[in-house]
Amino acid sequence: KMYAFVEDYINGKKLVRYDLGLSDIWGTNASHVYDNISSKLGKNNVEIVPCDTGLWVCQNNYNDQNHDANTPVLQFMDFNGNIKYSSYNAGDNAPTFAFESGVAISKDMTRLAIAGGGETNNYSNVVIYDVSWNGDTPSLKYAYKIDLGHSNGGSVGAVEQIVFDPADNLLLFSRQFGLMAYTLKNNARNTITEAPSSQK
């Protein structure tokens, strides 16, 4: 399965799923269109990050005044299309700002990172949230901010892509500063990184 946000889909901007299977070529429409969450994705830049229980969906928001019920910065949708979290009605711990929609979830799903999260017009930070779960419904709690020390030079210096590696290090990319890596606060002294039992 492949999930995508398509800005020029048949009838507007849509979050869709393609059930590719083993196909080498795909020549038909999407297998499924998620109309419910699509109606709340009014921005052009949308990041989709899957985890075990569903999809984190983050959209670009330059100004928290644009953060409303129809354009929440961050949402979580289960695989059936139900919206289980919206930053619009999640209280004080919710991000209200995200530049270039960069977002990442750790492998164990207990940490979430968002570029510029929660600080209007600050393109130079990444905010870390602790994530707790009630079944497949997440809640976020602000943990701390990583200040990258870059000038607020707009999109040139902004963090556009974020990912956690298997050891929960945070890898960041911006057009101006390239690839950056940060080791996060962790009570564990070591990390077990899974590897395949054989190589092909």
HUHU-V385114 format. One record per backbone hydrogen bond with DSSP energy under -0.5 kcal/mol. NH is the residue of the N-H (numbers start at 0). CO is the residue of the C=O. Records with the same first field share a line. If there is no record, write none. Layout:
# HUHU-V385114
NH=CO ; CO
This chain:
# HUHU-V385114
1=17
3=15
5=3 ; 13
6=4
8=5 ; 11
11=8
13=5
14=33
15=3 ; 13
16=31
17=1
18=16
19=17
22=19
30=16
31=16
33=14
34=32
37=33
38=34
39=36
40=37
41=39
45=43
46=57
48=55
50=53
54=76
55=48
56=74
57=46
58=72
59=44
60=97
65=62
66=63
67=65
70=67
74=56
75=84
76=54
77=81
78=52
80=77
83=75 ; 81
84=75
86=73
88=85
89=86
93=90
97=60
98=114
99=97
101=98
103=112
105=110
108=105
111=128
112=103
113=126
114=101
115=124
116=113
117=96
118=115
119=117
120=61
121=118
122=120
125=145
126=113
127=143
128=111
129=140
130=109
131=138
133=136
135=133
136=133
137=135
138=131
140=129
142=127
143=127
145=125
146=144
147=123 ; 145
148=123
152=150
155=152
156=153
157=153
158=122
159=157 ; 172
160=172
162=170
164=168
167=164
169=181
170=162 ; 168
171=179
172=160
173=177
174=157
175=155
177=173
179=171
181=169
183=181
192=190
193=191
